[in-house]
């Protein structure tokens, strides 16, 4: 019986900090230039959470509050909160518990999920299965990352890429055929060292040495990650289309992780998708890690129509990657 239950997205919320970090400002920090950043990545500006007392938990709570307002729902009605993040407020307790306390979701059970840039997709997959199990009715799935807390603003190869932000969705049982239809998820730990924050965990606990060696910052080998990301996102997007007998004409929207405009363009080309059907906001927010996909859904929500066919697709550290096919239900 329970397998007949389908999950749908019933609300979308977000939070973006006010401070805008432009390419021009980065030109003053590192040896870079606006033209290089635009042509190599597609990024023009990104948001930064400047308040030192606020972090990913705060942003997740703000996104959750917007979702609750949209559904006219009390926080006590939430069953589960999943926060996808690689910049948790603390190693523990979970950022989802911090956000829960902030919004007063006293009946929810809460946990974090770590899958880097695929975090939202992975969390959506977990949340969907919690709904289809029949055991939970209202699952908040939020991606929240304060990337500025782990970015080295003297490293030009990474500091230009990332921004801060949060966004998420409410999952509820679907009442018609619209909702989450299918998913394909992958991981490959063999290349984990090419995209990593190596300090602060149990392998390299924080010490003077880990600070001196800048191990608490993001380390990325851009070229190998770029190559695998381009292949991975395109392959899995085409795979989910084939599995569901979808042509490029059938898909209404590609909702891609926003890491690099060139990766997004390559994915859309492989899917045979008209560029007008691709959600792109990397120019405004950069790479907000777990927040990119729900931020796209938020920015486009007024243009989406019930029944629209969406392919969500991401690639990130781990490596982790995947795609979700859904029919918009709002
Ligand atoms: O979101 C999770 C997954 N992450 C990704 O998908 C990111 C994947 N990687 C990328 O998006 C790209 O590799 C980057 C945007 C990070 C870098 O672009 P690239 O085209 O791969 O550049 P590169 O690393 O091959 O560097 C090309 C040149 C180098 O100079 P030389 O050695 O050719 O003289 C770099 O030193 O560009 C130089 N460079 C820069 N120049 C100006 C690197 N960063 C900058 C910069 N400004 N910010």
Boltz pocket constraint, residues with backbone or C-beta under 6 A from the ligand:
constraints:
  - pocket:
      binder: B
      contacts: [[A, 31], [A, 32], [A, 33], [A, 36], [A, 37], [A, 40], [A, 41], [A, 117], [A, 156], [A, 157], [A, 160], [A, 221], [A, 222], [A, 223], [A, 225], [A, 226], [A, 229], [A, 258], [A, 259], [A, 260], [A, 263], [A, 287], [A, 315], [A, 316], [A, 317]]
      max_distance: 6.0
